[in-house]
Amino acid sequence: MRQVHPCNQRLGECGQIAHVMDLLDGDLKRRRHISDADVTDAINWVERIALAIGTVLG
């Protein structure tokens, strides 16, 4: 069975981060490379924000 990279699994959980983050200078026709580390950093940031919101809301 083929293993799915954890970044790819988590990306599905967080929506379409890569589709927004890879725009080069906001140009809809130009894209930049996104590494696994970039995706992981973005997902970790979203998780930290969600935890902070959860803490504030109790």
CNS distance restraints for C-alpha pairs under 8 A (distance, minus, plus):
assign (resid   4 and name CA) (resid   8 and name CA) 6.65 0.50 0.50
assign (resid   4 and name CA) (resid   9 and name CA) 6.76 0.50 0.50
assign (resid   5 and name CA) (resid   9 and name CA) 6.60 0.50 0.50
assign (resid   6 and name CA) (resid  10 and name CA) 6.13 0.50 0.50
assign (resid   7 and name CA) (resid  11 and name CA) 5.97 0.50 0.50
assign (resid   7 and name CA) (resid  36 and name CA) 6.35 0.50 0.50
assign (resid   7 and name CA) (resid  39 and name CA) 6.54 0.50 0.50
assign (resid   7 and name CA) (resid  40 and name CA) 6.01 0.50 0.50
assign (resid   8 and name CA) (resid  12 and name CA) 6.71 0.50 0.50
assign (resid   9 and name CA) (resid  13 and name CA) 7.02 0.50 0.50
assign (resid  10 and name CA) (resid  14 and name CA) 6.59 0.50 0.50
assign (resid  10 and name CA) (resid  43 and name CA) 7.30 0.50 0.50
assign (resid  11 and name CA) (resid  15 and name CA) 6.46 0.50 0.50
assign (resid  11 and name CA) (resid  16 and name CA) 7.18 0.50 0.50
assign (resid  11 and name CA) (resid  17 and name CA) 7.12 0.50 0.50
assign (resid  11 and name CA) (resid  18 and name CA) 7.94 0.50 0.50
assign (resid  11 and name CA) (resid  39 and name CA) 7.28 0.50 0.50
assign (resid  11 and name CA) (resid  43 and name CA) 7.15 0.50 0.50
assign (resid  12 and name CA) (resid  16 and name CA) 7.33 0.50 0.50
assign (resid  14 and name CA) (resid  43 and name CA) 6.84 0.50 0.50
assign (resid  14 and name CA) (resid  46 and name CA) 7.82 0.50 0.50
assign (resid  16 and name CA) (resid  20 and name CA) 6.84 0.50 0.50
assign (resid  17 and name CA) (resid  21 and name CA) 5.98 0.50 0.50
assign (resid  17 and name CA) (resid  39 and name CA) 7.71 0.50 0.50
assign (resid  17 and name CA) (resid  42 and name CA) 7.54 0.50 0.50
assign (resid  18 and name CA) (resid  22 and name CA) 5.83 0.50 0.50
assign (resid  18 and name CA) (resid  34 and name CA) 7.34 0.50 0.50
assign (resid  18 and name CA) (resid  39 and name CA) 7.12 0.50 0.50
assign (resid  19 and name CA) (resid  23 and name CA) 7.43 0.50 0.50
assign (resid  21 and name CA) (resid  34 and name CA) 7.93 0.50 0.50
assign (resid  22 and name CA) (resid  31 and name CA) 5.11 0.50 0.50
assign (resid  22 and name CA) (resid  32 and name CA) 5.04 0.50 0.50
assign (resid  22 and name CA) (resid  33 and name CA) 6.62 0.50 0.50
assign (resid  22 and name CA) (resid  34 and name CA) 6.41 0.50 0.50
assign (resid  23 and name CA) (resid  27 and name CA) 5.98 0.50 0.50
assign (resid  23 and name CA) (resid  28 and name CA) 6.20 0.50 0.50
assign (resid  23 and name CA) (resid  29 and name CA) 7.80 0.50 0.50
assign (resid  23 and name CA) (resid  30 and name CA) 6.10 0.50 0.50
assign (resid  23 and name CA) (resid  31 and name CA) 4.64 0.50 0.50
assign (resid  23 and name CA) (resid  32 and name CA) 6.26 0.50 0.50
assign (resid  24 and name CA) (resid  28 and name CA) 7.68 0.50 0.50
assign (resid  24 and name CA) (resid  30 and name CA) 5.39 0.50 0.50
assign (resid  24 and name CA) (resid  31 and name CA) 4.98 0.50 0.50
assign (resid  24 and name CA) (resid  32 and name CA) 5.58 0.50 0.50
assign (resid  27 and name CA) (resid  31 and name CA) 7.74 0.50 0.50
assign (resid  34 and name CA) (resid  38 and name CA) 5.95 0.50 0.50
assign (resid  34 and name CA) (resid  39 and name CA) 7.02 0.50 0.50
assign (resid  35 and name CA) (resid  39 and name CA) 6.53 0.50 0.50
assign (resid  36 and name CA) (resid  40 and name CA) 6.13 0.50 0.50
assign (resid  37 and name CA) (resid  41 and name CA) 6.03 0.50 0.50
assign (resid  38 and name CA) (resid  42 and name CA) 6.25 0.50 0.50
assign (resid  39 and name CA) (resid  43 and name CA) 6.17 0.50 0.50
assign (resid  40 and name CA) (resid  44 and name CA) 6.02 0.50 0.50
assign (resid  41 and name CA) (resid  45 and name CA) 6.16 0.50 0.50
assign (resid  42 and name CA) (resid  46 and name CA) 6.35 0.50 0.50
assign (resid  43 and name CA) (resid  47 and name CA) 6.18 0.50 0.50
assign (resid  44 and name CA) (resid  48 and name CA) 6.18 0.50 0.50
assign (resid  45 and name CA) (resid  49 and name CA) 6.28 0.50 0.50
assign (resid  46 and name CA) (resid  50 and name CA) 6.16 0.50 0.50
assign (resid  47 and name CA) (resid  51 and name CA) 6.14 0.50 0.50
assign (resid  48 and name CA) (resid  52 and name CA) 6.15 0.50 0.50
assign (resid  49 and name CA) (resid  53 and name CA) 6.18 0.50 0.50
assign (resid  50 and name CA) (resid  54 and name CA) 6.10 0.50 0.50
assign (resid  51 and name CA) (resid  55 and name CA) 6.08 0.50 0.50
assign (resid  52 and name CA) (resid  56 and name CA) 6.23 0.50 0.50
assign (resid  53 and name CA) (resid  57 and name CA) 6.11 0.50 0.50
assign (resid  54 and name CA) (resid  58 and name CA) 5.85 0.50 0.50
